[in-house]
Amino acid sequence: MNERRAHTRFPCEGVVELLSPDRALRTWGMLADISTGGFYANMSHPLPAKAPVHFILQLRDLNIEGDGVIATTHPGVGMGIAISLLGPADRVVYRALLREIEAESEPASFPHGEE
């Protein structure tokens, strides 16, 4: 199987809070993996593809906040979120977190199929 992703993903554990742009909808999921370009959240009722979201990642005693777009959705499993915006401070924390996770683990495998 050929890898078609732009960024290598690494398994991680944490929580993601997702909010609609107007903050009217709020939902949570469990982080499954993370990469330079985004992350995958396990949840039984994922949001529709191409929906914009605001997110708060909670892992390793860190909170990282930004905006993204639902890149892929798998009903009953979860969804991939592409990061579209991180503030300067959150970007620094996110990059440091990725370096730490990368140093500790192997790239993630994808039981939910190619994306």
All heavy atoms as an XYZ file, in Angstrom:
880
protein
N       0.840     -1.168      0.000
C       0.000      0.000      0.000
C       0.891      1.240      0.000
O       1.790      1.365      0.814
C      -0.887     -0.021      1.249
C      -1.778      1.158      1.328
S      -2.895      1.244      2.768
C      -3.129     -0.399      3.295
N       0.659      2.165     -0.893
C       1.437      3.397     -0.965
C       0.852      4.443     -0.023
O      -0.352      4.640      0.021
C       1.436      3.953     -2.390
C       2.189      3.069     -3.334
O       3.096      2.360     -2.923
N       1.819      3.103     -4.601
N       1.718      5.115      0.692
C       1.310      6.175      1.596
C       1.013      7.431      0.785
O       1.826      7.882     -0.008
C       2.436      6.450      2.604
C       2.119      7.527      3.586
C       0.935      7.194      4.470
O       0.899      6.099      5.037
O       0.039      8.041      4.571
N      -0.184      7.992      0.964
C      -0.576      9.178      0.211
C      -0.632     10.429      1.086
O      -0.938     11.497      0.597
C      -1.931      8.957     -0.441
C      -1.930      7.799     -1.424
C      -3.238      7.637     -2.123
N      -4.351      7.655     -1.187
C      -5.612      7.658     -1.536
N      -5.942      7.648     -2.806
N      -6.575      7.661     -0.643
N      -0.355     10.298      2.343
C      -0.423     11.438      3.254
C       0.767     12.368      3.066
O       1.879     11.928      2.812
C      -0.451     10.960      4.696
C      -1.757     10.321      5.046
C      -1.700      9.811      6.480
N      -2.946      9.194      6.822
C      -3.318      7.989      6.422
N      -2.523      7.280      5.675
N      -4.483      7.506      6.756
N       0.524     13.648      3.287
C       1.598     14.634      3.196
C       2.485     14.608      4.440
O       3.648     14.974      4.370
C       1.006     16.025      3.011
N       1.927     14.178      5.594
C       2.652     14.206      6.855
C       2.543     12.862      7.566
O       1.467     12.271      7.612
C       2.090     15.292      7.772
C       2.034     16.638      7.135
N       3.149     17.409      6.926
C       0.996     17.348      6.640
C       2.798     18.533      6.338
N       1.496     18.525      6.155
N       3.641     12.408      8.134
C       3.645     11.183      8.923
C       2.854     11.407     10.199
O       3.003     12.435     10.854
C       5.085     10.771      9.280
O       5.821     10.633      8.067
C       5.108      9.464     10.045
N       1.998     10.432     10.531
C       1.183     10.532     11.731
C       1.742      9.607     12.803
O       2.239      8.533     12.508
C      -0.258     10.167     11.397
C      -0.865     11.206     10.472
C      -2.126     10.727      9.870
N      -3.261     11.219     10.637
C      -4.511     11.039     10.255
N      -4.785     10.401      9.158
N      -5.494     11.508     10.977
N       1.611     10.052     14.055
C       2.104      9.299     15.198
C       0.989      9.110     16.207
O       0.197     10.028     16.445
C       3.283     10.030     15.851
C       4.467     10.139     14.945
C       4.615     11.221     14.105
C       5.403      9.115     14.900
C       5.690     11.309     13.241
C       6.484      9.191     14.041
C       6.632     10.289     13.206
N       0.896      7.900     16.796
C      -0.160      7.652     17.772
C       0.011      8.556     18.996
O       1.143      8.891     19.377
C       0.011      6.180     18.137
C       1.399      5.827     17.741
C       1.794      6.757     16.643
N      -1.104      8.959     19.559
C      -1.069      9.768     20.781
C      -2.373      9.558     21.544
O      -3.340      9.033     20.995
C      -0.865     11.249     20.463
S      -2.242     12.009     19.613
N      -2.350      9.939     22.796
C      -3.543      9.844     23.623
C      -3.856     11.214     24.179
O      -2.969     11.938     24.623
C      -3.310      8.864     24.775
C      -3.171      7.436     24.313
C      -2.985      6.484     25.478
O      -3.106      6.906     26.643
O      -2.703      5.310     25.211
N      -5.103     11.563     24.117
C      -5.548     12.849     24.630
C      -6.995     13.067     24.250
O      -7.660     12.182     23.714
N      -7.460     14.249     24.515
C      -8.849     14.617     24.246
C      -8.837     15.825     23.321
O      -7.959     16.675     23.399
C      -9.574     14.975     25.570
C     -10.983     15.478     25.314
C      -9.591     13.780     26.502
N      -9.826     15.884     22.440
C     -10.008     17.081     21.620
C     -11.439     17.572     21.817
O     -12.382     16.795     21.807
C      -9.706     16.828     20.123
C     -10.614     15.768     19.528
C      -9.806     18.120     19.329
N     -11.549     18.862     22.065
C     -12.848     19.519     22.134
C     -13.018     20.259     20.818
O     -12.128     20.991     20.387
C     -12.875     20.500     23.301
C     -14.185     21.223     23.454
C     -14.185     22.175     24.632
O     -13.214     22.201     25.420
O     -15.170     22.927     24.757
N     -14.147     20.036     20.153
C     -14.428     20.678     18.871
C     -15.626     21.599     19.025
O     -16.634     21.220     19.624
C     -14.727     19.626     17.801
C     -13.598     18.648     17.512
C     -14.092     17.474     16.698
C     -12.466     19.360     16.791
N     -15.497     22.792     18.468
C     -16.573     23.773     18.518
C     -16.856     24.286     17.118
O     -15.925     24.468     16.322
C     -16.177     24.959     19.396
C     -15.878     24.637     20.847
C     -14.396     24.533     21.070
C     -16.471     25.695     21.725
N     -18.123     24.516     16.826
C     -18.475     25.130     15.551
C     -17.974     26.573     15.564
O     -17.741     27.145     16.635
C     -19.989     25.075     15.341
O     -20.656     25.768     16.376
N     -17.790     27.177     14.389
C     -17.264     28.548     14.347
C     -18.074     29.540     15.191
O     -17.504     30.442     15.784
C     -17.313     28.908     12.863
C     -17.168     27.590     12.173
C     -17.934     26.612     13.046
N     -19.385     29.350     15.277
C     -20.208     30.255     16.090
C     -20.297     29.810     17.548
O     -20.995     30.422     18.353
C     -21.611     30.370     15.491
C     -22.377     29.056     15.493
O     -21.848     28.026     15.984
O     -23.515     29.054     14.999
N     -19.598     28.721     17.888
C     -19.526     28.150     19.249
C     -20.858     27.565     19.730
O     -21.031     27.280     20.899
C     -19.020     29.168     20.286
C     -17.721     29.882     19.937
C     -16.570     28.903     19.818
N     -15.278     29.558     19.903
C     -14.525     29.867     18.864
N     -14.932     29.620     17.642
N     -13.336     30.418     19.033
N     -21.827     27.380     18.820
C     -23.135     26.832     19.192
C     -23.074     25.317     19.391
O     -23.827     24.764     20.187
C     -24.176     27.175     18.125
N     -22.198     24.636     18.662
C     -22.047     23.181     18.760
C     -20.723     22.874     19.442
O     -19.688     23.443     19.095
C     -22.061     22.544     17.367
C     -21.697     21.065     17.296
C     -22.792     20.220     17.933
C     -21.467     20.644     15.868
N     -20.769     21.967     20.422
C     -19.563     21.549     21.139
C     -19.600     20.033     21.260
O     -20.604     19.468     21.660
C     -19.548     22.194     22.513
C     -18.353     21.856     23.350
C     -18.436     22.570     24.682
N     -18.471     24.002     24.464
C     -17.645     24.876     25.030
N     -16.745     24.462     25.884
N     -17.727     26.149     24.776
N     -18.490     19.391     20.904
C     -18.405     17.932     21.012
C     -16.969     17.556     21.375
O     -16.057     18.363     21.235
C     -18.877     17.246     19.707
O     -18.976     15.854     19.922
C     -17.936     17.524     18.547
N     -16.797     16.317     21.838
C     -15.485     15.852     22.259
C     -15.153     14.533     21.581
O     -16.040     13.762     21.233
C     -15.451     15.625     23.778
C     -15.456     16.894     24.552
C     -14.369     17.547     25.067
C     -16.585     17.670     24.938
N     -14.752     18.687     25.731
C     -16.120     18.779     25.666
C     -17.960     17.558     24.726
C     -16.959     19.756     26.182
C     -18.796     18.534     25.226
C     -18.291     19.614     25.956
N     -13.876     14.275     21.436
C     -13.396     13.009     20.905
C     -12.072     12.653     21.549
O     -11.449     13.477     22.224
N     -11.643     11.428     21.318
C     -10.357     10.951     21.825
C      -9.340     10.996     20.688
O      -9.609     10.483     19.599
C     -10.491      9.522     22.349
C     -11.468      9.381     23.505
S     -11.071     10.401     24.931
C      -9.520      9.684     25.426
N      -8.193     11.607     20.947
C      -7.145     11.660     19.934
C      -6.606     10.261     19.664
O      -6.389      9.480     20.587
C      -6.002     12.552     20.407
C      -6.302     14.039     20.443
C      -5.164     14.784     21.108
C      -6.537     14.565     19.044
N      -6.399      9.964     18.397
C      -5.837      8.678     17.993
C      -4.425      8.854     17.444
O      -3.543      8.054     17.712
C      -6.715      8.013     16.944
N      -4.224      9.905     16.645
C      -2.907     10.185     16.106
C      -2.787     11.658     15.768
O      -3.778     12.384     15.733
C      -2.561      9.287     14.918
C      -3.537      9.406     13.770
O      -3.737     10.534     13.272
O      -4.076      8.382     13.346
N      -1.541     12.077     15.535
C      -1.245     13.492     15.333
C      -0.132     13.619     14.303
O       0.715     12.730     14.189
C      -0.859     14.130     16.686
C      -0.836     15.640     16.617
C       0.439     13.551     17.210
C      -0.766     16.297     17.992
N      -0.159     14.705     13.538
C       0.889     14.965     12.546
C       1.101     16.465     12.431
O       0.391     17.260     13.047
C       0.495     14.397     11.182
O      -0.482     15.220     10.570
N       2.037     16.851     11.594
C       2.290     18.267     11.351
C       1.040     18.961     10.823
O       0.762     20.098     11.193
C       3.443     18.431     10.341
O       4.596     17.806     10.876
C       3.737     19.883     10.045
N       0.279     18.271      9.990
C      -0.874     18.897      9.347
C      -2.204     18.729     10.041
O      -3.185     19.368      9.662
N      -2.286     17.863     11.069
C      -3.575     17.665     11.719
C      -3.581     16.485     12.660
O      -2.531     16.028     13.109
N      -4.764     15.950     12.905
C      -4.920     14.857     13.873
C      -6.185     14.081     13.557
O      -7.033     14.516     12.773
C      -4.946     15.411     15.310
C      -5.939     16.522     15.517
C      -7.233     16.252     15.920
C      -5.569     17.838     15.299
C      -8.149     17.275     16.096
C      -6.477     18.874     15.487
C      -7.766     18.587     15.887
N      -6.293     12.899     14.166
C      -7.478     12.060     14.010
C      -8.147     11.929     15.370
O      -7.482     11.657     16.374
C      -7.119     10.671     13.465
C      -8.328      9.931     12.949
C      -8.718     10.056     11.629
C      -9.098      9.132     13.791
C      -9.838      9.397     11.139
C     -10.219      8.463     13.309
C     -10.585      8.602     11.987
O     -11.695      7.961     11.513
N      -9.462     12.145     15.395
C     -10.243     12.045     16.627
C     -11.239     10.900     16.505
O     -12.016     10.850     15.554
C     -10.991     13.351     16.888
N     -11.194      9.979     17.458
C     -12.172      8.897     17.508
C     -13.453      9.425     18.148
O     -13.410     10.031     19.222
C     -11.648      7.717     18.326
C     -10.513      7.007     17.634
O     -10.468      6.925     16.409
N      -9.573      6.500     18.406
N     -14.569      9.218     17.457
C     -15.882      9.580     17.989
C     -16.952      8.866     17.180
O     -16.768      8.609     15.996
C     -16.101     11.097     17.992
C     -15.922     11.753     16.663
S     -16.160     13.555     16.637
C     -15.801     14.084     18.246
N     -18.032      8.496     17.838
C     -19.056      7.711     17.150
C     -19.868      8.532     16.152
O     -20.381      7.993     15.185
C     -19.989      7.034     18.162
O     -20.557      7.996     19.017
N     -19.990      9.830     16.370
C     -20.772     10.682     15.463
C     -19.904     11.834     14.955
O     -20.009     12.963     15.425
C     -22.007     11.239     16.176
C     -22.933     10.182     16.674
N     -23.613      9.333     15.833
C     -23.261      9.811     17.930
C     -24.327      8.494     16.549
N     -24.133      8.760     17.824
N     -19.021     11.535     13.973
C     -18.141     12.583     13.462
C     -18.915     13.665     12.716
O     -20.025     13.435     12.229
C     -17.192     11.833     12.530
C     -17.893     10.585     12.172
C     -18.804     10.250     13.314
N     -18.317     14.814     12.632
C     -18.899     15.938     11.902
C     -18.724     15.717     10.396
O     -17.881     14.934      9.977
C     -18.224     17.232     12.341
C     -18.343     17.552     13.832
C     -17.480     18.760     14.188
C     -19.782     17.778     14.219
N     -19.495     16.421      9.584
C     -19.377     16.231      8.131
C     -18.066     16.776      7.563
O     -17.514     17.755      8.068
C     -20.576     17.011      7.577
C     -21.002     17.930      8.656
C     -20.557     17.348      9.948
N     -17.596     16.136      6.516
C     -16.382     16.580      5.828
C     -16.536     18.024      5.369
O     -17.632     18.470      5.030
C     -16.089     15.671      4.641
N     -15.447     18.739      5.385
C     -15.316     20.134      4.965
C     -15.894     21.131      5.963
O     -15.847     22.338      5.729
C     -15.914     20.358      3.579
C     -15.228     19.531      2.502
C     -15.786     19.818      1.148
C     -15.097     18.918      0.126
N     -15.647     19.033     -1.201
N     -16.430     20.660      7.091
C     -16.954     21.576      8.105
C     -15.802     22.268      8.822
O     -14.840     21.620      9.222
C     -17.817     20.821      9.115
N     -15.881     23.586      8.992
C     -14.848     24.285      9.768
C     -15.089     24.054     11.257
O     -16.232     23.930     11.701
C     -15.074     25.757      9.396
C     -16.508     25.832      9.009
C     -16.868     24.488      8.425
N     -14.010     23.970     12.024
C     -14.119     23.774     13.474
C     -13.043     24.581     14.190
O     -12.004     24.894     13.624
C     -13.981     22.292     13.887
C     -15.152     21.465     13.414
C     -12.676     21.693     13.425
N     -13.325     24.883     15.419
C     -12.330     25.411     16.341
C     -12.014     24.247     17.264
O     -12.928     23.509     17.649
C     -12.883     26.604     17.123
C     -11.882     27.216     18.029
N     -10.900     28.074     17.574
C     -11.667     27.064     19.357
C     -10.144     28.431     18.587
N     -10.583     27.837     19.686
N     -10.754     24.030     17.613
C     -10.416     22.875     18.447
C      -9.541     23.266     19.615
O      -8.812     24.267     19.572
C      -9.731     21.778     17.618
C      -8.427     22.186     17.009
C      -7.247     22.157     17.747
C      -8.366     22.612     15.692
C      -6.041     22.534     17.184
C      -7.162     23.005     15.120
C      -6.003     22.963     15.875
N      -9.626     22.449     20.648
C      -8.730     22.544     21.795
C      -8.208     21.133     22.040
O      -8.983     20.239     22.396
C      -9.435     23.082     23.047
C     -10.035     24.462     22.762
C      -8.447     23.143     24.222
C     -10.951     24.977     23.846
N      -6.922     20.927     21.782
C      -6.281     19.642     22.045
C      -5.828     19.634     23.498
O      -5.226     20.606     23.969
C      -5.059     19.447     21.147
C      -5.298     19.421     19.641
C      -3.966     19.352     18.908
C      -6.177     18.260     19.265
N      -6.107     18.536     24.185
C      -5.695     18.395     25.577
C      -4.904     17.101     25.700
O      -5.474     16.015     25.656
C      -6.923     18.368     26.492
C      -7.768     19.618     26.370
C      -9.127     19.476     27.020
O      -9.429     18.484     27.662
N      -9.955     20.488     26.843
N      -3.573     17.240     25.800
C      -2.719     16.075     25.960
C      -1.422     16.481     26.623
O      -0.947     17.607     26.448
C      -2.457     15.369     24.634
C      -1.657     16.055     23.549
C      -1.150     15.003     22.577
C      -2.468     17.066     22.796
N      -0.881     15.552     27.415
C       0.388     15.759     28.122
C       0.408     17.070     28.908
O       1.363     17.835     28.850
C       1.550     15.700     27.148
C       1.658     14.349     26.488
C       2.907     14.226     25.688
N       2.968     12.898     25.096
C       4.062     12.358     24.653
N       5.202     13.016     24.705
N       4.043     11.160     24.133
N      -0.659     17.341     29.617
C      -0.783     18.557     30.430
C      -0.691     19.839     29.601
O      -0.324     20.901     30.111
C       0.262     18.583     31.551
C       0.057     17.455     32.551
O      -1.110     17.112     32.826
O       1.055     16.910     33.035
N      -1.004     19.747     28.321
C      -0.997     20.907     27.429
C      -2.385     21.140     26.860
O      -3.148     20.193     26.658
C      -0.035     20.675     26.257
C       1.430     20.457     26.585
C       2.174     20.006     25.336
C       2.032     21.729     27.146
N      -2.704     22.385     26.585
C      -3.895     22.760     25.823
C      -3.408     23.540     24.617
O      -2.699     24.535     24.772
C      -4.838     23.635     26.641
C      -5.602     22.849     27.680
O      -5.744     21.640     27.577
N      -6.085     23.533     28.684
N      -3.775     23.069     23.425
C      -3.379     23.722     22.180
C      -4.663     24.051     21.428
O      -5.470     23.169     21.152
C      -2.468     22.809     21.336
C      -1.211     22.452     22.132
C      -2.132     23.468     20.008
C      -0.378     21.346     21.532
N      -4.817     25.317     21.092
C      -6.061     25.792     20.502
C      -5.815     26.291     19.086
O      -4.786     26.921     18.811
C      -6.589     26.931     21.375
C      -8.015     27.267     21.148
C      -8.583     28.133     22.268
O      -8.063     28.115     23.392
O      -9.566     28.825     21.968
N      -6.756     25.997     18.187
C      -6.615     26.456     16.822
C      -7.883     26.240     16.022
O      -8.923     25.874     16.563
N      -7.775     26.459     14.726
C      -8.881     26.256     13.797
C      -8.497     25.192     12.788
O      -7.322     25.021     12.468
C      -9.208     27.556     13.063
C      -9.742     28.616     13.999
O     -10.568     28.279     14.870
O      -9.330     29.789     13.871
N      -9.506     24.482     12.299
C      -9.265     23.437     11.324
C     -10.484     23.177     10.470
O     -11.515     23.852     10.590
N     -10.342     22.168      9.627
C     -11.409     21.736      8.728
C     -11.464     20.219      8.789
O     -10.418     19.555      8.800
C     -11.122     22.191      7.281
C     -12.168     21.661      6.321
C     -11.050     23.705      7.203
N     -12.666     19.669      8.818
C     -12.821     18.210      8.800
C     -12.377     17.722      7.419
O     -12.989     18.057      6.408
C     -14.273     17.779      9.087
C     -14.812     18.419     10.368
C     -14.379     16.263      9.122
C     -14.006     18.161     11.605
N     -11.290     16.965      7.392
C     -10.723     16.496      6.129
C     -11.346     15.185      5.684
O     -11.517     14.944      4.490
C      -9.210     16.336      6.269
N     -11.656     14.331      6.635
C     -12.238     13.026      6.319
C     -13.107     12.593      7.477
O     -12.863     12.965      8.620
C     -11.138     11.981      6.036
O     -11.737     10.768      5.630
C     -10.267     11.731      7.238
N     -14.124     11.823      7.174
C     -15.027     11.355      8.218
C     -15.351      9.886      8.008
O     -15.511      9.442      6.869
C     -16.300     12.236      8.265
O     -17.104     11.855      9.359
C     -17.087     12.184      6.978
N     -15.404      9.149      9.109
C     -15.715      7.724      9.083
C     -16.818      7.488     10.109
O     -16.533      7.432     11.308
C     -14.477      6.889      9.432
C     -13.337      7.118      8.487
N     -12.261      7.931      8.809
C     -13.126      6.671      7.239
C     -11.432      7.958      7.778
N     -11.928      7.204      6.820
N     -18.093      7.384      9.675
C     -19.213      7.209     10.608
C     -18.978      6.049     11.569
O     -18.523      4.977     11.169
C     -20.404      6.945      9.689
C     -20.028      7.637      8.406
C     -18.537      7.443      8.290
N     -19.241      6.299     12.834
C     -19.067      5.281     13.857
C     -17.624      5.092     14.304
O     -17.356      4.325     15.219
N     -16.672      5.797     13.670
C     -15.252      5.633     13.994
C     -14.627      6.959     14.407
O     -14.094      7.086     15.498
C     -14.469      5.033     12.801
C     -12.995      4.886     13.150
C     -15.059      3.693     12.400
N     -14.644      7.942     13.516
C     -14.027      9.215     13.832
C     -13.806     10.067     12.611
O     -14.416      9.856     11.561
N     -12.896     11.039     12.760
C     -12.650     11.968     11.664
C     -11.244     12.543     11.743
O     -10.653     12.643     12.813
C     -13.671     13.102     11.704
C     -13.645     13.903     12.963
S     -15.049     15.020     12.988
C     -14.991     15.522     14.689
N     -10.737     12.887     10.571
C      -9.458     13.551     10.469
C      -9.663     15.046     10.364
O     -10.520     15.503      9.612
N      -8.912     15.813     11.132
C      -9.023     17.265     11.124
C      -7.714     17.851     10.611
O      -6.638     17.551     11.139
C      -9.341     17.825     12.537
C     -10.718     17.356     13.000
C      -9.297     19.346     12.543
C     -10.698     16.208     13.919
N      -7.799     18.664      9.583
C      -6.635     19.371      9.044
C      -6.542     20.720      9.747
O      -7.527     21.460      9.815
C      -6.780     19.572      7.540
N      -5.378     21.025     10.266
C      -5.181     22.304     10.943
C      -5.062     23.409      9.903
O      -4.278     23.308      8.968
C      -3.915     22.261     11.822
C      -4.086     21.239     12.942
C      -3.612     23.658     12.385
C      -2.830     20.991     13.742
N      -5.850     24.471     10.090
C      -5.760     25.611      9.183
C      -5.131     26.827      9.852
O      -4.571     27.684      9.171
C      -7.137     25.972      8.624
O      -8.063     26.224      9.661
N      -5.204     26.908     11.194
C      -4.634     28.056     11.884
C      -4.274     27.718     13.327
O      -5.091     27.155     14.059
C      -5.643     29.218     11.884
C      -5.216     30.498     12.581
C      -4.066     31.170     11.832
C      -6.385     31.456     12.709
N      -3.042     28.039     13.696
C      -2.583     27.996     15.087
C      -1.973     29.364     15.376
O      -1.223     29.892     14.545
C      -1.505     26.926     15.299
C      -1.910     25.471     15.275
C      -0.676     24.577     15.328
C      -2.830     25.148     16.439
N      -2.278     29.912     16.535
C      -1.645     31.165     16.929
C      -0.158     30.931     17.151
O       0.293     29.791     17.289
N       0.644     32.002     17.206
C       2.095     31.848     17.344
C       2.522     31.010     18.552
O       3.368     30.130     18.420
C       2.602     33.291     17.460
C       1.550     34.110     16.796
C       0.256     33.403     17.050
N       1.950     31.259     19.719
C       2.331     30.499     20.918
C       1.905     29.038     20.802
O       2.666     28.130     21.143
C       1.723     31.129     22.169
N       0.670     28.795     20.300
C       0.193     27.425     20.132
C       1.014     26.679     19.088
O       1.260     25.483     19.223
C      -1.293     27.417     19.757
C      -2.182     27.783     20.928
O      -2.110     27.087     21.958
O      -2.940     28.762     20.824
N       1.469     27.374     18.049
C       2.290     26.751     17.009
C       3.611     26.256     17.597
O       4.062     25.150     17.309
C       2.551     27.734     15.872
C       3.219     27.109     14.672
C       3.399     28.077     13.506
N       2.224     28.885     13.257
C       2.195     30.222     13.338
N       3.286     30.897     13.628
N       1.080     30.877     13.095
N       4.236     27.064     18.456
C       5.496     26.680     19.088
C       5.284     25.445     19.963
O       6.056     24.480     19.909
C       6.074     27.851     19.919
C       7.222     27.396     20.806
C       6.525     28.972     18.994
N       4.221     25.443     20.763
C       3.924     24.305     21.641
C       3.613     23.064     20.812
O       4.092     21.964     21.113
C       2.768     24.644     22.604
C       2.330     23.421     23.395
C       3.168     25.771     23.545
N       2.825     23.213     19.751
C       2.448     22.075     18.896
C       3.692     21.447     18.266
O       3.853     20.233     18.267
C       1.462     22.540     17.820
C       0.810     21.412     17.053
C      -0.269     20.720     17.578
C       1.270     21.046     15.792
C      -0.877     19.694     16.878
C       0.665     20.016     15.083
C      -0.405     19.345     15.630
O      -1.006     18.322     14.926
N       4.579     22.269     17.734
C       5.796     21.740     17.096
C       6.688     21.021     18.105
O       7.249     19.966     17.802
C       6.563     22.864     16.410
C       5.888     23.336     15.146
C       6.637     24.467     14.504
N       5.967     24.892     13.282
C       6.183     26.033     12.683
N       7.094     26.890     13.162
N       5.533     26.354     11.587
N       6.820     21.583     19.305
C       7.629     20.934     20.344
C       7.004     19.604     20.750
O       7.704     18.606     20.927
C       7.765     21.845     21.559
N       5.685     19.574     20.871
C       4.969     18.338     21.203
C       5.195     17.285     20.127
O       5.474     16.123     20.428
C       3.477     18.628     21.362
C       2.578     17.415     21.556
C       2.844     16.756     22.901
C       1.119     17.833     21.445
N       5.096     17.673     18.871
C       5.319     16.725     17.771
C       6.728     16.147     17.804
O       6.913     14.947     17.606
C       5.078     17.394     16.420
C       3.635     17.494     15.981
C       3.537     18.279     14.678
C       3.015     16.127     15.817
N       7.719     16.976     18.052
C       9.099     16.477     18.133
C       9.231     15.452     19.259
O       9.883     14.420     19.092
C      10.080     17.630     18.343
C      10.343     18.439     17.086
C      11.502     19.398     17.256
N      11.310     20.372     18.315
C      10.704     21.550     18.169
N      10.220     21.901     16.984
N      10.584     22.370     19.190
N       8.601     15.730     20.384
C       8.635     14.815     21.525
C       7.949     13.491     21.190
O       8.503     12.419     21.441
C       7.926     15.499     22.704
C       7.997     14.769     24.007
C       7.279     15.561     25.093
O       7.706     16.690     25.402
O       6.273     15.047     25.621
N       6.766     13.552     20.595
C       6.025     12.338     20.239
C       6.779     11.546     19.178
O       6.878     10.323     19.256
C       4.594     12.690     19.776
C       3.777     13.186     20.969
C       3.920     11.490     19.114
C       2.412     13.732     20.599
N       7.327     12.237     18.186
C       8.094     11.581     17.120
C       9.281     10.805     17.682
O       9.567      9.692     17.251
C       8.625     12.650     16.156
C       8.218     12.436     14.733
C       8.761     13.543     13.853
O       8.293     14.688     13.988
O       9.646     13.229     13.028
N       9.969     11.388     18.646
C      11.145     10.753     19.234
C      10.782      9.505     20.034
O      11.604      8.606     20.194
C      11.879     11.741     20.137
N       9.556      9.414     20.493
C       9.122      8.307     21.351
C       8.425      7.165     20.621
O       8.231      6.114     21.206
C       8.125      8.824     22.397
C       8.662      9.828     23.336
C       7.578     10.469     24.184
O       6.394     10.151     24.010
O       7.940     11.282     25.026
N       7.992      7.372     19.378
C       7.109      6.370     18.782
C       7.382      6.094     17.316
O       8.113      6.815     16.651
C       5.656      6.809     18.961
O       5.437      8.041     18.321
N       6.725      5.066     16.843
C       6.731      4.691     15.431
C       5.544      5.360     14.749
O       4.554      5.682     15.393
C       6.571      3.167     15.298
C       7.722      2.369     15.882
C       9.003      2.552     15.089
O       8.935      2.605     13.850
O      10.062      2.664     15.723
N       5.602      5.560     13.423
C       4.441      6.104     12.726
C       3.195      5.258     12.980
O       3.271      4.044     13.176
C       4.851      6.051     11.253
C       6.346      6.114     11.301
C       6.733      5.348     12.547
N       2.049      5.906     12.972
C       0.769      5.237     13.248
C       0.351      4.380     12.064
O       0.624      4.682     10.913
C      -0.302      6.279     13.538
N      -0.351      3.284     12.376
C      -1.015      2.501     11.335
C      -2.467      2.964     11.311
O      -2.935      3.585     12.246
C      -0.928      1.012     11.642
O      -1.555      0.738     12.873
N      -3.180      2.662     10.256
C      -4.497      3.250     10.059
C      -5.579      2.198      9.863
O      -5.903      1.843      8.738
C      -4.454      4.223      8.876
C      -3.386      5.242      9.088
C      -2.151      5.105      8.502
C      -3.609      6.313      9.920
C      -1.152      6.037      8.734
C      -2.615      7.242     10.168
C      -1.394      7.102      9.563
N      -6.178      1.713     10.957
C      -7.219      0.713     10.826
C      -8.468      1.234     10.156
O      -9.261      0.476      9.640
C      -7.516      0.319     12.279
C      -7.101      1.506     13.069
C      -5.946      2.109     12.325
N      -8.632      2.544     10.101
C      -9.823      3.112      9.483
C      -9.632      3.377      8.015
O     -10.435      4.042      7.390
C     -10.265      4.376     10.223
C      -9.141      5.229     10.707
N      -8.412      6.037      9.880
C      -8.603      5.355     11.936
C      -7.479      6.652     10.595
N      -7.582      6.252     11.832
N      -8.583      2.863      7.423
C      -8.388      2.941      5.971
C      -7.536      4.104      5.548
O      -7.181      4.960      6.328
N      -7.196      4.123      4.283
C      -6.394      5.210      3.717
C      -7.213      6.470      3.654
O      -8.402      6.435      3.385
C      -5.932      4.847      2.306
C      -4.666      4.076      2.304
C      -4.073      4.036      0.933
O      -3.595      5.078      0.442
O      -4.099      2.956      0.349
N      -6.567      7.585      3.889
C      -7.242      8.878      3.825
C      -6.540      9.750      2.831
O      -5.390      9.737      2.672
C      -7.217      9.553      5.193
C      -7.918      8.716      6.204
C      -7.639      9.213      7.611
O      -7.356     10.403      7.808
O      -7.702      8.400      8.502
